[in-house]
Amino acid sequence: MFQNFDTTADPKHGPARLDALRGAMHQADVVGFIVPRADAHQGEYVAPRDDRLAWLTGFTGSAGFCCVLPDIAGVFIDGRYRVQVKQQVADVFTPVHWPETQLGDWLVAQAGSLEGQIGFDPWLHTPREIEALKTALKGSGLSLCPVSNLVDQVWEDQPEPPRAQAFEQPIEYAGEAHVAKILRLADELKTAQHSAAVITLPDSLCWLLNIRGADIPRNPVMHGFAILNANGQVEVFADPSKLALVKDHLGAEVRVHSPEHFLPRLTEQSGPVRLDKASVPYAVSSALVAAGIEVAYAGDICALPKARKNEIELKGSEEAHLRDGAAMCAFLNWFDDKATTGITEIDVVTKLEACRHDTGALRDISFETISGTGLNGAVIHYRVTHETDRSLQDGDLLVLDSGGQYQDGTTDITRTLPVGNVCDEERAAFTRVLKGMIGISELIWPKGLAGRELEAIGRVPLWKAGLDFDHGLGHGVGSYLCVHEGPQRLSKVSDVPLETGMILSNEPGYYREGAFGIRIENLIYVSDAKEIIGGDAHREMLQFTTLTYVPIDRRLVVADMLTQSEKEWLNSYHKTCYERLSPRVSADVLIWLTAATQPV
């Protein structure tokens, strides 16, 4: 069993830990300290050693931060976590709606007559963050001060750093040799007249070298830093013992050093050195500036090439999704038989993981399964524990968001399922969510548009009813890498143009606090649109191709709310589900699949 159901943080520890941190702040002569949910690699997920925000506050969401002042400690959370944070933090912490309230504005408003320095760990913040905060604090009497991490000073049983062994991702899954990737990106540096690029994101490092690791739960990545030189040499800075199994694979083009050599080696560069202002640690940029080395800010050099999946990666993802889809159907067959028998949220998670395990190909789950029934379904990133486990009850909706890590691809799927007889109000909301998901699935658009230009399509049916949801419509997904991958997103704030080969999620939802939640999610990828008769011959058009094939529960669909086109899409989708999955399921599951894919 990959997932456990232990409570990983407890609000009761918050007051004592906050007092200890304030004592460390006094010793360091700072009036504030920022505690991000970040590590030195700026990935979304962190190892237990780096989960400082959860240790201090009890909040376990995947995004947010805390800022501690002498008389207030604000926990900044976005719309996904506004229910969750109230359940997880003690009342010595004050939830703050972010990004509506920016940290700089909050500090100025809270400080009043308070003057002094706000401490921050320069390895846990990016130049973009620090520059924006410095600008906001001008004239306020407050300033920023880099300090050694104060949480680490008071965290007595802090876990050790991860030391998992890295392993090779073979070319039959990667689709391109790591040497070819290195030379391709080195040529990009030469063209830009940059001497080197710094790589700090774990999934970028693993993609470039065609390796995977296990330093982060549910994400097959290795912690490390790298310098990609314009001459085609790569220097990796990580615990050498973690790379023992891939030494021959890496070859002469890749040299391995211990992490403590990273900054000294970096400051020997002739420059300009390419850095990603949004992901590199502030400590790195400030070290280069102090050494008089020119910095060239640009995006992570691996991010877009990694996002544009090659043909082999897309074929692998298609196979992984069909394998995963068959496992989902086995689970759904079981669920329909057991839903009204008193099973619990944990029973659901356990059975679903067992179905994926039965494929014989599961390497890990791709994130902690979200299994929320009734009011728990309204907690967008709900994680069931032994303390919160709830029995499924007649009339409930179950939000089930899950995925698998397979060597040929990463999956992520959400289905909302009925328990017994569900009310008309919930069915109407479900149908509006479905209409939004279909709208994105059918979309054709001119090349060059970004996620922010498209994502409203998935919200329009909800907006028409005065409803909405407080998370992005879709995130990028890696190829046996992180289930949340940038830079591509279907989001109001994403300005990255979508390109062929990019995999994204399509997951509109609706959540009513204290009552129910709904989400429907398929993975899709960007492909060239089929020729449109009468269209502009010179205009390149793109569309989405569906990866996820698992029936959508028709019992929750109000057919009269669908247009004819939407009905045709749903019927065609279910026909394809049957055609692709029927050869992969057992005889009893085939009976279920046949019934589940009947037309509306």
N, C-alpha and C positions, 0 to 999 in steps of 0.2 A: 504494500500500500504506500503510494507516494504521499498522499495527503494525510495529515493528522488533524485532530479536532481540539487540540489543546488551546487554551487561552494564552496568547503570547504576550499580552500586556495587561496591567492591572491599574486602574485609576488610583487605588489606595496608596500606591508608592509615590504618586506625583508630588504631594506637598513636601515630603522629606527630601526628595531629589531636587526639587526646585530650591529649597533652602540651601542645600549643599552647593548648587550651582551659583547662587547669589553670593555665597561665601567665597567661592573661587573668583567671582567677578570683583569682589572687594579687594582680594589679594592682587589681582592683575591691574587694579586701578582703572577699571572700565565701568561705565554706568549701564551698559547693556551688552547682551551677547546674542548672536543669531545662531539658531540651531536648525539647519536645513535637513531635509530628508535626501541626503546626497552623500556620495563618496568622492574620492579624488578622480574617479573616472566619469562622473556625471551621467551614469546610466540611470534608468528609471527605477531599477530594482537594486537593493543593496544587500550585502552579506550581513549576517547577524552582528558582526563586530561594528559595522557602520550604521546600525539602525538606532542612531542616537535620539532621533525625534520620538520614536516609540518608547525607548527606555525612559526618557524624561517625562513625556506627557501621557503615554498610554495610547495615543492615536497611531493606528497602523495602516492608514491609507497610503497609496503609492505616490502621492504628491502633497506638498504642503511644507510649512516650516513654522518655527516658533521664534519669537523675539522676546527676550526676557529683560525687563527693566526693574528697578527697585520695587515698584508698587503694582506692576501689572505684567502679565505674561500672555501675549497674544498668540493663538494658534491659528495660522492662516490656512484656509481650506477653500477649495473650489466647489462648484455645485454638486459634484459627485458625492461629496462627503459631509454635507451639512446635517444629515440625519445621523450618520455614523459618529461624527465627532462628539455629539451631545451624549452618546452612549458610552464613549470611551475615555473622556478626560474628566479629571476632578474639577471642582468649581474654583480652584486656585488659578485655572487657565481660562482665558476668555476667547471663545471662537471669533474669528474675524473673517468676513466674506471677502475672498480674494479670487480673481484679480480686480474686482470692483474697487476694493480698497488696497492701494499700493503701500508697501512697507514704508517708503519715505514719507508719504503723507501721514500715515499712522504715527510714525515716530515724532514728527513735528507736532502733531495734535496732542499726543500723550505726554511729551516731554515737558511742556509748559516752561517753567523757569529752570528746568533741569539742563545742565551743561556738562559736557565731557565727551568721552570717547565710547563708541559702540564697537565692541570687539567682534571679530570674525576670523574663522580659520581660512587662510588664503588658499588652502588645497580643496576646500569644499564649495567655493564660489567661483563664478566665471567673471572675466573682465567686463562682459556686458552687464551683469548684475551689479558689480561694484561701481562701475561708471554711472549707471542710472541712479544708484543710491547716493553717491557723492553729490550728484547734481541736485537731487531732491533736498539734501540736507544743507545746502549752501545758505549761510546767514541764519541758521537755526540755533547755533550754539552747540550743535552736536557734530561730531566728525567720526570717521571710521578708522579703526586701528587693527591691523593684522596681529593676531596673537596665536599662541599654541592652543590646541583645542581644550576648552575649559571643561566640557563634558567628560572627556577622556581622563581628566585629572580627578574627577569625583566618582567615576564609574568603576567600582572596585572589582567586579567580576566580569569585566568586559571580555567577550570571546576573543580568541586568537584570530589572526588573519586567515582567510581560506588558502589552502595549499593543495587543491585538487590537481590531478594529473591532466594535462592537455592531451588530445588525441587527434589524429588526422581525419579530416573530412575528404574522402576520396573524390577524385576528379569525376567519377561516374555520377556523383551527386552535385558537385560544385560546378561542373560544366566548363571550367577554365582553370588552368594550372596557376598556382600562386606566383610563379616566376613571371608568367605572362601578365598577371594583374600588376605586379610590381613595376615591370618595364613600361606598361601602359601609363601608369600614374606618374612614373619618373619622367616620361616624355612631357606630360602635362606641366610638371614643375620646370623643366627646361624651357618650354615655350613661354612660361610666365616669368622666367629668369629668377626663380626662387631656388635657394640652395637645398632646402629640405622642407618637409611638412611634419608636424607633430600629430601623432595619433594617440588619443587618450580613451576614446569610447571602446569598451570591450568588444562589442559586436563588430565594429569596424576593424579592429585588430584581428579578430578571428576570421572575418570574411577575407581580408587581404592575404592571410597566410594559409587559408584552407585548413584551419584547425578549429577544434571546439574544446570546451572545458566544462567545469562544474563548480566554479567559484561562487555562482549566484544561484539560489534555489529556482528551479523551473526554467532557467535560461542557460543554455549550454555554451557559456562564455568563460574566458580566462581573464583575470585581472592582469594588467600590464600596461606599460607605455611603450611607444615606438617612435623612432625617427626614420622617416622614409627620405633617403637622400636622392638628389637629382641624378646621381651616378648609378642608381639602381640597387644600391645597397640598403638593407634595412637593419637597424639596430633595435633589439627588443630589450626592455628593462623589466625583468620579472624574476621571481625566485627561480634560479636555474633548474632546481629539482622538479618544477612543474612541467618543464619542457623536455625531460629526459626521454620520453617515449616518441617524440617527434623530431629528435635531433637530425636523423638522416633525412626525414621528409623535408625539413626546412632548407637544408643544403648550405652551400657556401655563400649564397646571397644574403643570408640572415645570420647576424651575430647576436649572441645573447649575453647580457650583462646583468648584474644585480641591480635592484631598484635604486640603491643609493648613488649609483653612477649617472643617473638620468640628468639631473640639472648640470653637474660639471661637464658632461659630454655635450649637452645642448648649448652651453655658453661658449663652446669652442667653434661653433658654426660661424661661417663667414657672412651669412645672411644674404638676402632677406629670408626669414623663416616663416612659413605659412602656419597660421593658427586659426582655429575656429573660435571666434569670440564667444559663441554660445555654449561651448562645451569644454574648452580647455581650462584648467585651474588658473586662477589669478596668480598663484605662486609661479607658474611657468612664464606668463607674459611679463610679470614684474622682474623676474630673474634675467630675461633677455634684455629688457629695457635697461636694467642696472648694468649689464655688461656692454651696453652700447651697440647691441645687435638689432638691426632693423627687423621689425615685425610686419608681416603682410597678412592682414586679416581677410579670411575667406572661409567658406564653408568647409566642414570636414571633408577631406579629399576622397574618402571612401564612401561617403553617404549616398550620393546619387548613383554611382556605379553599383553599389550594393542593392539599392532600391530597384534598379532596372534588372529584374530577373532575366537570366538568359534562357534559351529554349530548354536546356536540360533541367534547370531549376523549376521551370513552369511545369514540365512533364512530371517531375518528381512531386510537385505540390498537388497536381491533379490525382496522382496515384495515392498519395497520403490522404487526400480528402475522400476518395472513394472507399479506402480501407476504413477510415474513421467513420464515414457515413454508414457503412455496414454495421459497425460496432454500435453506433447511435440507434440504428433500427432495432438491433437486438435488445438494447436497453428499453426503447420505447414500447416494444412488445411486452416486456416484463412490466413496465410502468402501467400500462393500460390494465393489466391483470391485477396489480397490487395497489393502485392509487388510493382506493377507498377502504383499504384493510388496516389502516392505522400506521402505515410506514412513516418514517421521519425523514427530515432533510438529510441527516447523515446516512440513512439507508440508501437514499437516492445517490449520493456521492459515491458511496462504497460500491454499489452495483454498477454505476456507469464506469468507474475506473476498472472494475473487473472485466467489463465488456471490452474495453480498450486493451487491457492486458491480454485478453484471449486472442488478439490479433497476432501475437508473437513478435510484434515489431515496435511496441511502445517503449521509448527510451525514458520518458517522463511525461507528466502532465505539463501543459504549457503555462499554467497559472493555477492558483488555488480555485477549485470549482466553486462557483456561486450557485448555491441551491437555497433559494429563499421562497418560502410559501407564505401566503397571506400578507400580513404587514411587513414581514421580513423581506418580501420581494420589492418593497419600496426603498430599501437600502441598496443603492445602486451597485456598490462593490461589497455586498454582504459576504462575510465568511462565517460559516456555521461552526460553532464550537459545542462541546458537551453541555455548556451552560445555556446556550441559546437554542439548541436543537428543538424543533417544533414538529409536532405530528401534522400530517396533511389532513385537512378537514374538508367536508363537503362544501362546495361553493368557492374553495380557494383557487387562486392561480399560483402556479409554481414557475418562477423564473429560474431557468437552468442554463448557466453560461459556463462553458467548459472548453477544453481543447487538449490536444496531445502533441508531444514532441516525437516525431519520427525522423529517421536519418534523411529521408527524402523530402520532408516538409513539416511545417508547423501548422496546426489547425486551431480554429477558434470559432465556436458556433454557439448561438443562443436560441433556445426554443422556450416559449411560454406554453405551459400545459395546464389543462383543466383538471380539477379534482371534483368529480361529481357534477352537479348542476351549477353552472356559473351564471350570474345575473346578466341581464341585457346590457347594463351600463358597462361592465367589463368587456363584453363581447364587442360593443360598439367602439370602445377605446382600442381594443386589439385590432379591429379592422382598419381603423385610421392609421395605426402603426404599420400594418401590412401594406396599406396603400402607399405610404411613404417609402417603404423598402422596395416595392415594385417600381415606383417612380425612378429611383436611382438605378435599379437594375436595367430598366429600359432606356436609360438616358444615352443620347448621342450628342456630342458637343465638339466645337472647333478646337483643334490642337492649340495649346498655349494657355488654356484656362487652369486655374489653381483650385484647390479644394474649397476655398471660400466662395468661389463663384458658383459652385455646384450644390453645396450641402443643403441649401434651403429647400431644394426639391423634395428632400426626405422629410421636411417639417410641415410643408404646406397643408396636408390633410389634417394635421393636428391644429395648426394655426387657425384654420377655418372654424374649428370648434372651440377656440379660445384656450387651447392646450399647448404645451411644449415640454421639453426635457432639458436638463442641465448637464449634458455632456456632449462631446463631439459626436458627429454622425459616424465617423469612421477613422480608424488609425491604420498606419502601415503595419505589415507583418513580414517577418524575416523568413529565410529559407533555412530551416533547422537552426534558427537563431532566436532572437527575442520576439515574443508575440506582439509587442508594441515596438514598432520600428519607425524611425524617421528617415528623411524629412517629410515624406508624403503623408497627407492627412485629408480627410473630409471634415473641415473645421472652419468656423467663422474667421479664425486668425491665420489660416495657412495660406501663404503666398507662393508656395512651391508649385509650379506647373506640373500637372500629371503627365506622365510619359508611359509609353508602352512597356509592359513587363512589371509595372508597379503593382504589388498586391495590397489591397486595402480591405477593411471590414466595412460592411453596410449594416448599421445597427441602430435604427431609430427605436425610441422607447417612450413610455409614459409611466409616471410614478406618482401615486397619491399617498402621502405620508400617513402612516397609521392604518392603511387599508390594503393596498395591493400595488404590484408593479407589473410592467409588461415590457418585454424587449424581444425583438426578432433580429437575428444576425446571420448573415451569410458572408463568406469571403469571396471577393471578386478581384479580377485583375484588369488592367488597362490594356486594350488591344486596338488595332486599327479597325475602324468601322467598315462594314460592308458598303459596297458602292450604293449610293442613293440616286435613283433615277431622277434626273432633272436638277440635281444639286450642282453647285459650283465645282467645275473640274479642277480648279486650282486650289481649292480649300481642303486641307487635310482634316478629317474628322476622326474622333476616337469614340470608343464605347467600352462598356464593361463586359467581361466574360465571367460567368459564374463558376466558382470552384466548389462550393458547398452544395451537396445534393442530399438532403434529408427532408422528409415530408413536414410541411407546416400544418399544424392541427386545424383541420377544417371545422371542427366542432365549435371553434371560437370565431369563425368567420361569419359575418352578417352579409350574405351573398348580395342582397339588394343594395348594399352600400358600394359595391364594386361596379366600375364601369365595365362595358363589354371587353375593352382592351385589357383591363386588369384581370378579368375572369380568364381570358385567353392566356395571359401570362402565367397565372397560377396553374391552370390545367396543363399547359405545356411543361411547366417546371415539374409538376408531379409525374407527368408521363416520362420525362427524362430521368427522374429519380427511380422510377420503376425499371426502366430499361438498363440503367447503369448499375443498380444495386441488386436487382433480382438474381444475377448469377453469383452473387457474393454472400447471400444469406442462407440460413438453414430453412428447412421446409416449413416449420411453424412460423418463423419470422416472415417468410414469403406470404403466408396467408394474411398476416397483419399488414405487410407492405401493400398487398393488392387492395385491401380495403382502404388504407390510408391515402392512396393515390388516385382514388376515384375523382372524377370531375365535379366541380361545384355546379 
